[in-house]
Amino acid sequence: MNLKIKKEFFYILFLSIFSLGINQYYGYQGILPIDSFLIFNAGFDLLNGKLPFNDYWTIKEPFIDFLQASFFKFFGVSWFTYVLHASFFNFLVTISTFYILSYFKLKTELSFFYSLGVAILTYPTAGTPFSDHHTLIFCLLAIYLFFIAIKTNNNFFWFIIPFILGLSFLSKQAPTVYLVLIISFLSLIYFVNKKNYKAMFYSSFGVFIFILLFFFSLYLNNIQFNDFLTQYILFPKSLGGSRLDWVFPLEFQRFVLRFKIHYLSIIVLFFILINSLVKKIKINLEDILIMSCLILTCILFIFHQLMTINAIFIYCLIPIFCAFSHIYSDNFFKKKYISNFLVILTFCSTCYYFITYVHNRTFMDLRKVDLSKSIDGGNIDVNLKGINWITMFYPNNPNLEADNIKFAVNILKNDNQPKMLITDYQFISVFLNKYDNSVTRFWYDFHGYPTKENPYFDYWKNFVIQRILDNKIKHIYVLGPLLGEKKPLENIFDNCFIKEKLSKTFYRINLTNC
């Protein structure tokens, strides 16, 4: 084994252990209930035969739920397994980045350096499985495969890209649909320019096979396509106008200055492309398409970030963009100061965003919270032992939050009748091993399910009522606080219910004459 192979093996081993370890650590630091427990509960439900679109309303991430159910199946239902799911994807994007940079002949040490930045900034922001992070990683994998496909013209890669994009779409619709348009457009340019219609056939065949498998899975699980279409496509599409209001008008402060490091990381690529257009630099089609894809991807994710209600999660793209800028800078300019600038930019931004967004748990809405006041999650449930429990709701008194949860758990334990549980603390039904009969994966008014003003409200209302009738629900328990909801389901029941207060944060809805 020569020195180069030994060095590469050491870097891969280190990146593997580090990418898994850092996320395993931060997956235990702080809690944002609505996000931290969402896939935990949905994965457990799926493991026990409760299906999205049929048993509960869902507008995102059915494939992530399936992955989580698989992790639970093989490794057992535990918080460790839950975090391991996210850690594995952190490992996947880190190692994939290392390999793609090495493929483009970036020095091994530099490939390691930029990949390390990816490991630090990608999944540790959330720590636990989350749709935006999974989708981002699937998108990056599709982009990496696209680069290799146009470099090698290997038909296998053209065939597999639609599968990765399809899984990304089933993790979250946006920004996947926009990336599909970007890759499709650039691929079409490649196919036509190179007259490579065989590759186009393999790509189209990949799309066909994925769609065929998708419809087969719907049939196998007795999921009606109309339910999928309404919940996953049409209703989210109806929210598009309101999301665009968060983007437009395009303000220089929000769209440019807020993401200035992202733009700096691709400025070299932009400069090379401009020079190629004025014939100052001779560049082949493959490299034009790769750089165009990187620039468009940067703009796409900035645009998507402005449309999302979540905290910023795209800082992990900076090391990737800087790495490719480094590669093309070495290929076309060979200026040491440009390479040094990109390394320094990556190092400084990674350190800053790690402290500000990862270590301070900004994505979990804990940036201004004193994390030293956290308690052991084992005070709430033995299965949460080891978690440094603190939330945005009880930043100064997490013990009070623990007492409120335990009070509710005791009442739920003693009620053996069919019931529905509405809460952001979705781990409760998992550890009680009682199905919560929740009609939606998460409780967030307007964004999660239709309000009365939405054209799909009647569908939602009928869906809720039918689930209640099918499961013979008479009591609905509500444990707060709920981040995105104040009066869950009350617009469904009108006046045919009575609210019974059980504690300051816990009440029961008794259905009468509904």
C-alpha positions, 0 to 999 in steps of 0.5 A, spaced: 500 500 500 503 506 497 503 512 501 497 516 497 493 510 498 494 510 506 493 517 506 486 517 503 484 511 507 486 515 513 482 521 511 476 517 509 476 513 516 477 520 520 471 523 516 467 517 517 468 517 524 467 524 525 461 525 521 457 520 525 460 522 531 459 529 531 452 528 529 450 523 534 453 528 539 449 534 537 442 530 536 442 529 544 443 537 545 436 541 546 429 539 543 425 543 538 418 538 540 415 540 533 421 538 529 425 533 534 419 528 534 416 528 528 419 523 524 420 519 530 413 518 531 411 517 524 417 512 523 414 508 529 407 509 526 409 506 519 413 500 522 406 498 526 402 498 519 400 506 519 400 509 513 401 516 510 395 519 506 391 513 509 391 513 516 394 520 517 394 527 513 401 528 510 404 534 506 412 532 506 417 526 507 413 519 506 420 516 504 424 519 510 418 516 515 420 509 511 427 510 512 426 511 519 421 505 520 427 501 517 432 504 522 427 502 527 426 495 524 434 493 524 436 497 530 430 497 535 426 503 537 430 508 541 433 515 541 440 513 539 437 509 533 433 515 531 439 520 531 443 514 528 439 515 522 441 523 521 448 521 522 448 516 517 446 521 512 451 526 515 456 521 513 453 519 506 454 527 504 461 527 507 464 521 504 460 523 497 463 530 497 470 527 499 470 522 493 467 527 488 472 532 489 477 527 489 474 525 482 475 532 480 483 531 482 483 536 488 489 534 492 487 529 497 488 534 503 484 539 500 478 534 499 479 532 506 479 539 508 472 541 504 469 535 506 470 536 513 466 543 513 461 539 510 460 534 516 460 540 521 455 544 518 450 539 514 446 535 519 449 537 526 445 543 525 438 539 527 441 533 529 435 529 528 432 527 521 429 533 518 426 533 511 430 539 509 436 536 510 435 529 507 432 533 501 438 537 501 443 531 501 439 527 496 439 533 491 447 534 492 448 526 491 444 527 484 448 533 482 454 529 484 452 523 479 450 528 474 457 531 474 460 524 473 455 522 468 457 528 463 464 526 465 464 519 464 458 518 459 456 512 463 449 510 462 448 507 469 449 514 472 444 517 467 439 511 469 440 512 477 439 520 477 432 520 476 431 515 482 435 519 487 431 525 485 425 521 485 427 519 493 428 527 494 421 529 491 418 524 496 422 527 502 420 534 500 417 537 494 421 543 494 427 545 492 427 538 488 422 540 483 426 546 481 433 542 481 429 537 476 428 542 472 435 545 472 438 538 471 433 536 465 435 542 462 442 542 462 442 534 460 438 536 454 443 541 452 448 535 453 444 530 449 443 534 443 450 537 443 453 531 443 448 527 439 448 522 445 441 519 445 443 513 448 444 516 454 437 520 454 434 513 453 437 511 459 435 517 463 428 517 460 428 509 462 430 511 469 424 516 470 419 510 467 422 505 472 421 510 478 414 512 476 412 505 475 415 502 482 412 508 485 405 507 483 406 499 484 408 501 492 401 505 492 397 499 489 401 495 494 399 499 500 392 500 498 393 508 497 389 512 493 392 516 488 387 522 489 389 522 496 397 522 494 395 528 489 391 532 494 395 531 500 402 531 497 401 536 491 395 540 490 394 542 497 402 544 498 401 548 491 395 552 494 400 555 499 405 557 493 403 564 493 403 565 500 410 563 500 412 567 495 410 573 499 416 571 503 421 572 497 418 578 493 420 583 493 427 581 492 431 586 497 438 586 496 439 586 504 435 579 504 437 576 498 444 578 497 447 581 503 444 575 508 448 570 503 454 574 501 458 568 503 455 563 498 455 568 493 463 569 494 464 562 494 461 561 487 464 568 484 470 564 481 465 560 477 461 565 475 468 569 472 470 563 468 463 562 465 463 570 463 470 569 460 468 563 456 463 567 453 467 573 451 472 567 448 478 569 453 478 562 456 477 556 452 472 551 456 469 545 454 461 543 454 462 539 460 465 544 464 460 549 462 454 545 464 458 543 471 459 550 473 452 553 470 449 547 475 453 549 481 451 557 480 444 555 479 444 550 485 446 556 489 441 561 487 436 555 487 437 554 495 438 561 497 431 562 493 428 556 497 431 558 504 427 564 503 421 561 502 421 556 508 419 557 515 425 554 518 432 557 520 437 557 515 440 550 514 444 551 507 451 554 510 453 547 509 453 548 501 459 554 502 465 548 503 462 545 497 462 551 492 468 553 495 471 546 493 469 546 486 471 554 485 478 551 488 478 546 482 476 550 477 481 556 479 487 551 479 485 549 472 484 556 469 488 561 473 493 557 477 493 563 482 495 561 489 492 567 492 485 565 489 486 558 492 488 561 499 482 566 499 477 560 498 481 556 503 480 561 508 473 563 506 471 556 508 475 555 514 472 562 517 465 561 515 465 554 518 468 556 524 463 562 525 457 558 523 459 552 527 459 556 533 453 560 531 448 555 528 451 548 530 453 549 537 448 554 539 443 550 537 440 556 532 436 551 528 432 548 534 430 556 536 435 555 542 440 561 540 438 565 546 437 560 551 442 558 556 444 550 554 447 549 561 440 549 564 438 543 561 436 537 564 437 529 563 431 527 558 431 521 563 427 525 568 421 525 563 422 518 560 427 513 561 428 512 553 430 519 553 436 518 558 442 522 555 438 527 552 440 534 554 433 537 555 431 544 554 426 547 549 424 554 547 418 554 551 421 553 558 428 555 557 429 557 565 425 551 568 425 545 564 423 541 570 416 544 570 416 542 562 418 535 565 412 535 570 407 537 565 409 532 560 409 526 566 402 529 568 399 528 561 402 521 560 399 518 567 392 520 565 393 517 558 396 511 561 389 510 565 385 511 559 384 505 555 379 507 550 380 509 543 383 516 543 387 522 539 393 525 542 394 532 539 401 534 541 408 536 539 411 531 544 410 526 539 414 521 543 409 520 548 405 515 544 411 511 542 414 510 549 406 508 551 406 503 545 399 506 544 397 509 537 395 516 538 390 516 532 393 523 530 390 525 523 396 529 521 403 528 522 404 535 525 400 540 528 401 547 524 395 551 522 395 553 515 402 550 513 400 543 515 393 542 513 388 547 510 384 552 514 377 554 512 379 559 506 383 554 503 380 550 497 381 543 500 378 545 507 372 540 505 377 534 503 381 535 510 374 536 514 372 529 511 378 526 512 378 528 519 371 526 521 372 519 517 378 517 521 375 519 528 369 515 526 373 509 523 377 509 530 371 510 534 374 516 538 370 520 543 376 524 547 381 528 544 387 530 548 391 536 547 398 537 550 401 544 549 404 548 548 403 547 540 408 551 536 404 552 530 397 551 533 392 554 538 385 551 537 387 544 533 381 541 530 376 546 533 374 549 526 372 542 524 367 540 530 364 547 530 360 547 536 359 540 538 365 539 543 366 540 550 373 542 553 375 540 559 381 543 562 386 538 566 392 542 567 395 549 565 397 545 559 393 539 558 386 539 556 381 534 553 376 535 548 369 531 549 365 530 542 358 531 543 353 530 538 358 530 532 
